[in-house]
Structures are given as C-alpha cells and as structure tokens.
C-alpha cells in the first residue's frame, strides 16, 4: 500500500506525467493530440508502473490515411533525484493502415512503429526528446523526431493550476520542410491537461489529456 501511494503521489506531482506513456498502476489515460501533421487519439491502461497497453488511432491529413493500432509502452529506466526526475521509454505498435488517397483504392496493409521517448524535469525546467520509425508495406515509411524545452513561470502548489511555456521543434527528414517550430502554452490541474500553440508552418496545435 505504501509503495502504491508513493507512486501515485510522484505521478500526481510530476509536471509532465499526463503526456507520459505509462501511468500509475491500474490507471487509464486518454490523449488527444492535434498538430500540423496529424490528429491522433491514444487510450492506454497501465497494469503496473512499468508498462501500458492501449489503442492508438491516427489520421494524417496531407496523405489522407488512417492508422489503427495496439500500442505497447515500456518504462525502461527512471532516475529519481531529490529535485529532479528523468525517464526513458520504449513505445511500439502494430496495426493496420488504410488509405484511398489518389491512386490507392481503399488499400489496407499492416503497419508497425517503434521509438524511444526521454524526459528530464524539475519543478521549474523541462526537457524532452522522442522519435518514431514507422513502416508499412508500400503506403508509408516514415521517421520523425521532436524535442521540447520548457519553463514554469511560477511554482504552483499541489491541486493548483500549473502553467508551462514550451518550445517544440519537429524534424521530419522526408518532408519538404524538414523543421517545424511551435511555441506552446500548457495548463493542467488535477487529472486534466490542455496545451495549445501555433507553429512556424501556420498550424494550430491542440492537445488534451485526461487521466482516470
């Protein structure tokens, strides 16, 4: 019981716990991520503090295809320090990709993806990095990565409204414009998180996370 309570407190106080791919034991997380590339939904359940499993759905707007997959998330390593925490995750998925874009005639084919995610934070500063390799048979092969830096303009107490100012850089080597920069504002309180930003390509980002 003490161990479970400790994990729950750490997760609740953590500034970025909502977007992490593993929650506390028996915890569910709903994520809706929407940026200049795609709209995605991720619903996952964490049987333990080490891994989670769930559904991942994506719609890529420019190429007009959908992905429906089962995603597995693993906490590979966590470093707990007195005033900071760092995490390393592996995220992998298997499912199918559907497209009727241009010459494609309602094509469906298997798709797999995998990548790592890492973050380091204090109550004032935040840094993260993640990447993903994705491969289908012929419709889409893709690699992209992104990183964030953030600062909290004030330190809020437990149960109060927390705010972060963040800068996100996306790198997609296969795109015509390889780099996208997005300033973001993040707000969260209790089990809910909201963030929004406007990218260098002129796209609005909107992300919402709820943990239950």
The 8 nearest C-alpha neighbors of each residue, nearest first, counted from 0:
[[1, 3, 2, 4, 5, 6, 7, 24],
 [0, 2, 4, 3, 5, 6, 7, 8],
 [3, 1, 5, 0, 4, 6, 7, 8],
 [2, 4, 0, 6, 5, 1, 7, 24],
 [3, 5, 7, 1, 2, 6, 0, 8],
 [4, 6, 2, 8, 3, 7, 1, 9],
 [7, 5, 3, 9, 4, 8, 10, 2],
 [6, 8, 4, 10, 5, 9, 23, 11],
 [9, 7, 11, 5, 10, 6, 12, 4],
 [8, 10, 6, 12, 11, 7, 13, 5],
 [11, 9, 7, 13, 8, 12, 16, 6],
 [12, 10, 8, 9, 13, 7, 16, 189],
 [11, 13, 9, 10, 8, 14, 157, 16],
 [14, 12, 10, 16, 11, 15, 9, 122],
 [13, 15, 16, 12, 122, 120, 17, 121],
 [16, 14, 17, 13, 18, 19, 120, 125],
 [15, 17, 19, 13, 18, 10, 14, 11],
 [18, 16, 15, 19, 208, 192, 210, 209],
 [19, 17, 16, 15, 20, 208, 30, 192],
 [18, 20, 16, 17, 21, 15, 22, 88],
 [19, 21, 72, 18, 22, 51, 88, 90],
 [22, 20, 51, 19, 50, 45, 48, 72],
 [23, 21, 45, 26, 48, 24, 20, 19],
 [22, 24, 48, 26, 7, 25, 47, 6],
 [25, 23, 47, 46, 48, 26, 45, 22],
 [26, 24, 46, 45, 23, 47, 27, 44],
 [25, 27, 23, 24, 45, 22, 44, 211],
 [26, 28, 44, 211, 43, 210, 45, 25],
 [29, 27, 210, 43, 42, 209, 211, 30],
 [28, 30, 42, 209, 208, 41, 210, 43],
 [31, 29, 208, 41, 40, 207, 42, 32],
 [30, 32, 40, 207, 206, 39, 208, 41],
 [33, 31, 206, 39, 38, 30, 205, 40],
 [34, 32, 38, 205, 204, 206, 37, 39],
 [33, 35, 204, 36, 37, 203, 205, 38],
 [34, 36, 202, 37, 204, 203, 33, 198],
 [37, 35, 34, 59, 60, 61, 38, 33],
 [38, 36, 59, 58, 60, 34, 33, 35],
 [37, 39, 33, 58, 57, 32, 34, 59],
 [40, 38, 57, 32, 56, 31, 33, 58],
 [39, 41, 31, 56, 30, 55, 32, 57],
 [40, 42, 55, 30, 54, 29, 43, 56],
 [43, 41, 29, 54, 53, 28, 30, 40],
 [42, 44, 53, 52, 28, 27, 51, 54],
 [43, 45, 27, 51, 52, 26, 53, 46],
 [44, 46, 51, 47, 26, 25, 24, 22],
 [47, 45, 25, 24, 51, 44, 50, 48],
 [48, 46, 24, 45, 49, 50, 23, 25],
 [47, 49, 23, 24, 50, 22, 21, 45],
 [50, 48, 74, 47, 73, 21, 51, 75],
 [51, 49, 73, 72, 21, 74, 45, 48],
 [52, 50, 45, 72, 44, 21, 71, 43],
 [53, 51, 71, 43, 44, 70, 72, 45],
 [52, 54, 43, 42, 70, 69, 44, 55],
 [53, 55, 69, 42, 41, 68, 70, 43],
 [56, 54, 41, 68, 40, 67, 69, 70],
 [57, 55, 67, 40, 66, 39, 68, 41],
 [58, 56, 39, 66, 65, 38, 59, 40],
 [57, 59, 65, 38, 37, 64, 60, 39],
 [60, 58, 37, 63, 64, 62, 61, 36],
 [59, 61, 63, 62, 37, 58, 36, 64],
 [60, 62, 63, 59, 36, 37, 64, 35],
 [63, 61, 60, 64, 59, 100, 98, 58],
 [64, 62, 60, 59, 61, 100, 98, 58],
 [63, 65, 98, 59, 97, 62, 58, 66],
 [66, 64, 58, 97, 57, 96, 59, 98],
 [65, 67, 96, 57, 56, 95, 68, 97],
 [68, 66, 56, 94, 95, 55, 96, 65],
 [69, 67, 94, 55, 93, 54, 92, 70],
 [68, 70, 54, 92, 93, 53, 55, 94],
 [69, 71, 92, 53, 91, 52, 54, 55],
 [70, 72, 52, 91, 90, 51, 92, 73],
 [73, 71, 90, 51, 50, 89, 20, 52],
 [74, 72, 50, 89, 88, 49, 75, 90],
 [73, 75, 88, 49, 76, 50, 87, 89],
 [76, 74, 88, 87, 73, 89, 77, 49],
 [77, 75, 87, 74, 86, 78, 88, 85],
 [76, 78, 86, 85, 79, 87, 75, 84],
 [77, 79, 85, 84, 86, 80, 76, 83],
 [80, 78, 84, 77, 83, 85, 81, 82],
 [79, 81, 83, 82, 84, 78, 85, 121],
 [80, 82, 83, 79, 84, 121, 78, 122],
 [81, 83, 80, 121, 84, 122, 79, 120],
 [84, 82, 121, 80, 120, 81, 79, 85],
 [83, 85, 79, 78, 120, 119, 80, 121],
 [86, 84, 119, 78, 118, 77, 120, 79],
 [87, 85, 77, 118, 117, 76, 78, 88],
 [86, 88, 117, 76, 75, 116, 74, 77],
 [89, 87, 74, 116, 75, 73, 115, 117],
 [88, 90, 115, 73, 72, 114, 116, 74],
 [91, 89, 72, 114, 113, 71, 115, 73],
 [92, 90, 113, 71, 112, 70, 72, 114],
 [91, 93, 70, 112, 69, 111, 71, 68],
 [94, 92, 111, 68, 69, 110, 70, 112],
 [93, 95, 68, 110, 67, 109, 69, 111],
 [94, 96, 109, 110, 108, 67, 66, 68],
 [95, 97, 66, 108, 107, 65, 110, 109],
 [98, 96, 107, 65, 106, 64, 66, 105],
 [99, 97, 64, 106, 105, 100, 103, 65],
 [98, 100, 105, 103, 104, 106, 101, 97],
 [99, 101, 103, 98, 63, 102, 62, 64],
 [102, 100, 103, 99, 104, 98, 62, 63],
 [103, 101, 100, 104, 99, 105, 106, 98],
 [104, 102, 99, 100, 101, 106, 105, 98],
 [103, 105, 99, 106, 102, 98, 100, 101],
 [106, 104, 99, 98, 103, 107, 97, 100],
 [105, 107, 98, 104, 97, 103, 99, 108],
 [108, 106, 97, 96, 105, 95, 98, 109],
 [107, 109, 96, 95, 110, 136, 106, 135],
 [110, 108, 95, 94, 135, 96, 136, 111],
 [111, 109, 135, 95, 94, 134, 96, 93],
 [110, 112, 93, 134, 92, 133, 94, 135],
 [113, 111, 133, 92, 132, 91, 134, 131],
 [114, 112, 91, 132, 131, 90, 92, 133],
 [115, 113, 131, 130, 90, 89, 132, 91],
 [114, 116, 89, 88, 129, 130, 90, 117],
 [117, 115, 129, 88, 128, 87, 89, 130],
 [118, 116, 87, 128, 86, 127, 88, 129],
 [117, 119, 127, 86, 85, 126, 128, 120],
 [120, 118, 85, 126, 84, 125, 127, 86],
 [121, 119, 125, 124, 83, 84, 126, 85],
 [120, 122, 83, 124, 123, 82, 125, 84],
 [121, 123, 124, 120, 154, 14, 151, 83],
 [122, 124, 151, 121, 150, 154, 125, 120],
 [125, 123, 150, 121, 120, 149, 122, 151],
 [124, 126, 120, 149, 148, 119, 150, 121],
 [127, 125, 148, 119, 147, 118, 120, 149],
 [128, 126, 118, 147, 146, 117, 119, 148],
 [129, 127, 146, 117, 116, 145, 118, 147],
 [128, 130, 116, 115, 145, 144, 117, 146],
 [131, 129, 144, 114, 143, 115, 145, 116],
 [132, 130, 114, 113, 142, 143, 133, 144],
 [131, 133, 142, 112, 113, 141, 114, 134],
 [134, 132, 112, 141, 140, 111, 142, 131],
 [135, 133, 140, 111, 110, 139, 112, 141],
 [134, 136, 110, 139, 137, 109, 140, 138],
 [135, 137, 138, 108, 134, 109, 110, 139],
 [138, 136, 135, 139, 140, 108, 134, 109],
 [137, 139, 135, 136, 140, 98, 108, 96],
 [140, 138, 135, 137, 134, 141, 136, 133],
 [141, 139, 134, 133, 135, 138, 142, 137],
 [140, 142, 133, 132, 139, 134, 143, 173],
 [143, 141, 132, 131, 133, 171, 144, 172],
 [144, 142, 171, 170, 130, 131, 141, 172],
 [145, 143, 130, 170, 129, 169, 131, 171],
 [144, 146, 169, 168, 129, 128, 170, 130],
 [145, 147, 128, 127, 168, 167, 129, 169],
 [148, 146, 167, 127, 166, 126, 168, 128],
 [147, 149, 126, 166, 125, 165, 127, 167],
 [150, 148, 165, 125, 164, 124, 166, 163],
 [149, 151, 124, 164, 123, 163, 152, 125],
 [150, 152, 163, 123, 153, 162, 164, 124],
 [153, 151, 150, 163, 162, 154, 164, 123],
 [154, 152, 151, 155, 162, 123, 161, 163],
 [155, 153, 151, 156, 122, 123, 152, 161],
 [156, 154, 161, 159, 153, 160, 157, 162],
 [155, 157, 159, 158, 154, 160, 161, 12],
 [156, 158, 159, 155, 12, 11, 160, 189],
 [159, 157, 189, 156, 188, 160, 155, 161],
 [160, 158, 156, 157, 155, 188, 161, 189],
 [159, 161, 188, 187, 155, 162, 158, 186],
 [162, 160, 187, 186, 155, 159, 188, 163],
 [161, 163, 186, 185, 151, 160, 187, 164],
 [164, 162, 151, 185, 150, 184, 165, 149],
 [163, 165, 184, 149, 150, 183, 151, 185],
 [166, 164, 149, 183, 148, 182, 163, 184],
 [165, 167, 182, 148, 147, 181, 183, 149],
 [166, 168, 147, 181, 180, 146, 182, 165],
 [167, 169, 180, 145, 146, 179, 181, 147],
 [170, 168, 145, 179, 178, 144, 180, 167],
 [169, 171, 178, 144, 177, 143, 145, 172],
 [170, 172, 143, 177, 173, 174, 142, 178],
 [173, 171, 177, 174, 170, 143, 142, 175],
 [172, 174, 171, 175, 177, 141, 142, 143],
 [175, 173, 177, 176, 171, 172, 178, 170],
 [174, 176, 177, 173, 172, 171, 178, 170],
 [177, 175, 174, 178, 179, 171, 172, 173],
 [176, 178, 171, 174, 172, 170, 175, 179],
 [179, 177, 170, 169, 176, 171, 180, 168],
 [178, 180, 169, 168, 199, 181, 198, 200],
 [179, 181, 168, 199, 198, 167, 169, 178],
 [180, 182, 198, 167, 197, 166, 196, 199],
 [183, 181, 166, 196, 165, 167, 197, 198],
 [184, 182, 196, 165, 195, 166, 164, 181],
 [183, 185, 164, 194, 195, 163, 165, 196],
 [186, 184, 194, 163, 162, 193, 183, 164],
 [187, 185, 162, 193, 161, 192, 194, 163],
 [188, 186, 192, 161, 191, 160, 193, 162],
 [187, 189, 160, 191, 159, 161, 190, 158],
 [188, 190, 191, 158, 187, 159, 11, 160],
 [189, 191, 210, 209, 188, 211, 192, 187],
 [192, 190, 209, 187, 189, 188, 208, 210],
 [191, 193, 187, 208, 207, 186, 209, 188],
 [194, 192, 207, 186, 206, 185, 187, 208],
 [195, 193, 185, 206, 184, 205, 186, 183],
 [194, 196, 205, 204, 183, 184, 206, 185],
 [195, 197, 183, 204, 182, 203, 181, 184],
 [198, 196, 203, 202, 181, 204, 182, 201],
 [197, 199, 181, 202, 200, 201, 180, 203],
 [198, 200, 180, 201, 179, 181, 197, 202],
 [201, 199, 198, 202, 179, 35, 180, 197],
 [200, 202, 198, 199, 197, 203, 35, 181],
 [203, 201, 35, 198, 197, 200, 204, 34],
 [202, 204, 197, 196, 34, 198, 205, 201],
 [205, 203, 34, 196, 195, 33, 197, 202],
 [204, 206, 195, 33, 194, 32, 34, 203],
 [207, 205, 32, 194, 31, 193, 33, 195],
 [206, 208, 193, 31, 192, 30, 32, 194],
 [209, 207, 30, 192, 29, 191, 17, 31],
 [210, 208, 191, 29, 190, 28, 192, 30],
 [209, 211, 28, 190, 27, 29, 191, 208],
 [210, 27, 26, 28, 209, 190, 29, 25]]
